Amino acid sequence: MFVKYLGKGLGEIATLSRLSSHEWRVHIRTERDGTFFSDGWETFYEDNDLDIGEVVFYTYLGGMHFDVKIFNKDGLEKVWDTYAIQNSNEESDHDNPSTTQAHAERAIIP
């Protein structure tokens, strides 16, 4: 629904921010089957250790900038230490067998 609401104002790049201290730039791609976050989404996905069944809420702040909140399968907000997110590429193991490459590569925008 957001894509229809924004219409022609939909930009090519969006900024996702979490914890008011870290931002990810993700490209927006439109295909026959929908509009998706693409390039840059994989980094967001991995940095936030997303898993199947978790829910991501986006609050549109204007100018293709979104505040993001992530909720675990149990409905509790996923809270991360800012230091842990900034150093995730060095410390985390991204070979989670419960996720698929397709989830990491793109996310549909409703």
N, C-alpha and C positions, 0 to 999 in steps of 0.2 A: 504494500500500500504506500510505503514511503516513496518509492520510485514514481508512482503515479502522482503523488502530491507534489513532489519537487519538479517533475516534468523536465522541461528543457534546461532547468537550472542545475540539473545533476552534473557535477563536475567529473573530471577524469581521475582525480586523486582525492582521497579522503584522509583525514588525520584522526586516528583513534587514540584517545588518551585515557590513562588509568592511573589512579593514585595521585593525580595532579602533578606528577613528576616525570612520567615517561610517556613518550608519544611514538606511534608507528604510522608511517605513511603507506597507504595501500591503494593500489590502482583499482578502478572500477571498470568492469568489462560487461558489455551487454551482448548476449547471444540469443538464439531462438528460444531457448528454454528458460531465460530469465536474466537478471542482472546480478553480478557477483563481485565480491571483493576478490582480487587476484594477486598480482605481484605485490609482495609485502605482507600478504595475509599469512603465509607460512611462518614468517618470523614472529608475527603476533601470536599465532597459534602455539608455536613452540615456546616462546618466552612466557606465555601464560599457562603452559602445561595443560591445554584444553583436552578434554576427554569426551567421548560420546556420552550423551545424556546430560551434559552440563549446558546451561542456558546463558547466553550473552545478551544483555540488554544495552541498547544504544540510546543515548539521549542526544538529540540533534541540537547543537549549540549555534548553528548558523555557519555559513562559509565553508561547508563540507567538513566541519569539525564535530566529532562525536565524543561524548564522555561515555565510558564503557564500565559496566558492572558485570561480573561473572558469578554465577551461582552454581554450586555443586549439585549433584543428583539429589541430595537431601534437602535442597532448598535454601541452604545457608550461603551467604555471600562468601566467595573465595577471597581471602585476604592474604596478600603477599607482602613481605618485607621489600621495600624499594631497592635495597642493596642486592637482594636475591635476584630480582628481575634484571637489574643492570648487569649482573654477572652470570646470567643464566647460560649464555653460550659457552662459558668455560666449565660450568659445573653440572649441567643437567644432562640426563640421558634421554634422548628423543626417540628411542626405539621402543615405544610403548605398543605392545601387541594388540591393545584394545582399540587403537585408532587406525584409520586407513589413510593412505597417501592422498586420496581424493578429498578428505576433510581438511587436510593440511594445506592443500594447494588452492582451494577456493571456498568461499562461503556465500550462500545466496543472500541477497538483500531483498526483504519482503516488499 
